[in-house]
Amino acid sequence: MRKGSREQFLEIVNAHTALRDAGKKYDPAMVKMALDIKEGRLQLADAAYYSIKRSGGKANINMFETQDAKEIGVTNVTQTKLPKDRLFLCNRIILLAGMLEGEVPTNDSEWKKAIKMANFDSIKKIAGLQNGVFTLMANKKLIIDERPMQEFITDNNSTINLGTYYLENPRFIRDDEEFEFTIELGEDAPDKSMIKVVLGGTSTIPA
């Protein structure tokens, strides 16, 4: 049975307390986190950080960019960083795609309006997307390196939500470091295509 992100979060931070107590090498930040949770200064909450981008006419798509600002229906991440004092364990990624209806918008404002009204579905329905690769970087380290987009094709699996990939090695994303989720395709994506990514897991919040 797959472990939940909350259970995974606590296992990782508590392991560092055990390492400290055994006189072995540990991460002081993780020990502090474990104590803050145990003593009620912090609590854990379900969390999801998302971004929707126009992919049409692009072969390389950066889903989180430094010029991004939080805007409901577009992204809840500002300048590729998490909100202050958050430690986020990412244990799954959801990737979906959609096509614009009508004419292609000519400016950013119109694109944002279109994005907010769009319906998203399996990336399998957009030509070429499933044949690309994706990369996730955080804390100046690679978390996922050029993994096939095929991982998000879960259309015929009733046990997994559509477009969901579970990380084999869940990793923390810290609030003081920029993170990146990039997609590389063999050819430019169709003109009216859009992509939505959601990083799901567990995050610390003030108690």
Number of C-alpha atoms within 10 A of each C-alpha: 3 5 8 11 22 16 10 18 24 16 12 17 21 19 16 22 21 13 14 15 11 10 9 10 10 17 13 13 11 17 20 15 21 21 16 16 19 12 11 10 13 19 15 18 15 14 17 18 16 21 23 22 20 25 25 18 14 17 17 18 21 16 22 24 19 13 8 17 15 13 13 11 15 18 20 18 20 16 14 22 21 20 14 10 14 19 21 27 25 25 23 19 20 19 23 23 24 21 22 19 11 8 7 14 14 8 8 10 10 11 15 18 13 19 22 13 11 15 13 15 17 19 26 19 14 19 13 17 27 18 15 18 19 20 18 16 16 20 15 10 9 13 19 16 12 15 13 16 23 17 17 21 19 18 15 8 9 8 7 12 12 19 23 22 20 16 13 9 11 17 19 19 21 20 18 15 12 18 22 20 20 17 23 21 18 13 15 17 22 17 14 18 21 24 24 22 22 21 21 21 24 25 24 21 19 13 11
